[in-house]
Amino acid sequence: MARDAVEEFLQVKEALPNLRREKEHKLWETWKANDQSPKHLEPLLAVFDPVVNAKIREWKAPRVNESAFRAELHKHMIKAFQDYDPDRGASLRTHIENRIQKAKRFNSKYQNFAYIPEEPAGYIGRINRATDELKEDLGREPTHAEIAKQVNNNDPKARLTGKKVGDIITFQRKDQPGSQWTFDPVARTSDREQEVLSLMQAELPQIFPNEDDRAVFEHIYGLNGKATITGTNELAKKLGKSPSQISRIKSSVGNRFKSFL
């Protein structure tokens, strides 16, 4: 009986890699069959989390921000999903492993940047966007307290204070002038945003059934022939809404978009 149990365990262990590959391939086929939709992209990315985590441990330099490096790996994985051809013989996992080698360039490029702790680095993109929004609305440079309030309004989970905004802004890249941001992981993931936008475009009526939400989103990203308009006041004038209405819509559609990233 003991031998049978051992043999059964070994058989299961031997079968696991094949089962894993079958699951990965099935998720990829589902994603391809559904026009590469964001809804089906998330489980496909998730099944490769062990690969991403392993490469972060193996490749990431101490000064490279983990969130930014993870986003870079995801960017190359999505491109691997898009150009994978099973008829060429290689497994999907092998194709991905080969493609994400390109992320090493990102690591080499940014490993000498001034170090920014993970939490502050995650706020820089949101602070930058809030600053731009407030400049448009106020016609002047916003205070740190105003920026903190705007970020918190845009993301209810954020808990920024004016002091924390000031502290984050002081982080500077050692080799750049003081007026520039040190490291903006949101900006660094713009390629990922473009990937997701291209996948979302065909499904916008389903993702944003409300026409006002959809119009604001299309203008912000210049989709479907819409002029690119990001300023709250300009959008309000264009769509016949009040600035406060547009501000609420922008916050709502922004949170919806971020759920796909």
N, C-alpha and C positions, 0 to 999 in steps of 0.2 A: 504493500500500500504506500509506504514511504517513497519507494522508487517511482511509483506511478505519479505521485504528487509532484516530485521533483521534475519528472519528464514533462508533465503538464505545464508546470511553471516555465520551463525552458522553451516549450513550444509557444506559449503565450508571449514570452519575452522576445522570441525570434520574429513573431508576427507583428509586434508593435510598430516597427518602422514602416511596414507596408500599410498598416491601418492609418498611421499618421499621414503618409503620402496620399492615400486615397481621400482622407478628409480634406487635406490642403487642396487637392486637385478638384474635388467636388465644390468647395467654396469658390475657387477660381472660376469654374464653369458657370456657377450660379451668377457670379458677378458679371461675367462676359455676356451671359444670356439675358441679363437685365440692363443692357446698355451701360455697363460699368457704373451703376448707380451708387451714390454715397451710402445708401442704406445697406448695400451688400458689400461695400468696401470695408466697413468697420470690422465685421467678423473675420474677413480675410486677413486684414492687418493683425488682428488680435491673435490669430492662430500662429503667427510668426513672431510673437512677442519674445519667446525664448531665444530666437536668433538675434533679435535686436538687443536684448539685455546682455547676451554673451558678447556681442561686438562692442557694446559700450564699455564693458569691463575690460575687454582685450585692447581696444584701440584708443579710447578717449583719454586725451592728455588732461592733467589735473586742472589746468586753467580754462579748459573748454567747458562751456555751460552744457549740462546734461540735457536739458530740454531742447536746446538748439541742435545738439548732435543727434538726439533721437528723431527730431523732425527731419534732419538731413538724411538719415537712414530711411525713414518712411518715404521721402521724396524719391529716392532711388528704387525702393521696393515697388512703388506704384508704377514707375516707368518699366520695371521688370515685368510686372503683371500685364502691362499694356502690350509689350512686344514679345511676350512668351509664345513660342510655337511648339506644342507638344510633338509635332511630327518630326522635329529635329532630333528627338531621342533623349535629350536631357530632362531630368525631373524639374518640376517647378522650383523646388528647394535649391537644387544645384544652380539653376539659372539666377535665382535671387542672390545666392551666396557670391556668385561671380560679379553680379551687377553692383552690389553694395560696397564692393572694394573701392568704388569711386569716392565714398564718404571719407576715406583717409585723407584726401586732398583738403577737405574742409577742416579736418582735425589739424593738419599741418599748418594751414593758413591762419587759424585763430588760436593756436596753442600759446602764443606769446602775448595775447591781449591781456590787459589788466584784469585780474581776477575779480569776478562779481559773484557773491553768494547766490545760490539757486533762487531763493524767494525774491530778493530785489530784482534779479534779472527777469523774472517772470512778469514783473510789473512795468518794465520800461516801455514796452510797446503800447500798453494801455495809457500810460502817462503821456506819451508822445501824441497819441491820438486825441486824448482829452484836451491837451494843450492847444492843438490845432482847432478843435471844435470851439473852445472858449475864445481863442483869438478872433475867430469869425464872428462869434456872437457879441463879444464885448468890445471889439475894436482896439484891444490893447493886450499887453502881456498879462496873463492871469497870475494870481498869487498861488503859492503852494497850497494853501487851504482850499482855494477854488478848484484847483486841479484835483485834489484829493476827493472833494465832494462830487466832481463830475465822474471820476473813475468809479466811485462807490455807487453812483446813480446808474452808470452803464452796466455794472456788474454787482448785483446785490451781495455776492459772496465776498467781495473785496472789503477790506477793513483798513483803508489807508487813512493816515492823518497828514496834516500839512507838514509836520516835522519829518515824517517818513518819506514824503515826496522829496523834500529838500535833501535828505540823506542819500536817496537813490540818485538824484540828479548829480550829486557830487562825485559819483563814481565816473572816472574818466579813463579813456584809453591812454596809456602812457605816452604814446607817440603821436597824439592828435591834439589840436587846439582845445581849450577848455569849453568852448561853446558847443562841442559835438557830443552826441551820446556815445558812451563807451561800447555798449553791446546791446542790440535790440533783437531778441530772439523772435519777436513777431515779424520784424522786417526781414530777418534772415530766413523765415519760413514762407516768404512770398511765393516761392515756387510751389510749395505745398498748397497754398491758397489757390493758385491758378489751376492746379490739378483738380481740386475739389470744385472750383467754380465751373470748370469745363464739364465735370460730371453732373453737377446740379442743373445746368442750364436747360436741359431738355425736360426737367421735372419741376421747373419753377411754379407752374400753376398748382401742382400738388403740394409742394413745400410751402408756398405762400398763397393759399387760396384767397386771402384778402387782397383786393386789387391795389389798395393804397400801400400795403406792405411790399407787394411785389414791385410796384413802381419805384418806391424809395430804394429798394435793393438794386434794381436794374440801373438806376441813375448813379448810385454810389460806385458801382463796378463797371458802368458803361456797357451794359449787356443789351442784346437784342435791338441794336440801333439807337438806344437811348444815349443822350449826351451825358458825359461823366460830370456829375454835380455832387459834391460832398458837403458843402456848407449848409448849415441848417436854415439860415435865412433865405438863401438862394433856392433851396429845395421847396421851402414853404411857398415862395412866390410862384415857382414853376407849377406846383401841384394845387395851388389854391387852398393851402392849409395855414394854420398859425404855426409859428416857430415852436411853441410848446408841443403841439400835436406831432410835428415832424421829429422833435427830440425824442418823444416817447416811441414813435415808430422805429427810429434808428436804433434805439436801445433794444427793442423787441427783435428786430430782424438781425441785429448784430449777434444777439445771444443765440438765435436760431442757427445762424451761419457757423458760429463757433462750435456748436454741438456736432458739426460734421468734421471738424478739424482733428 
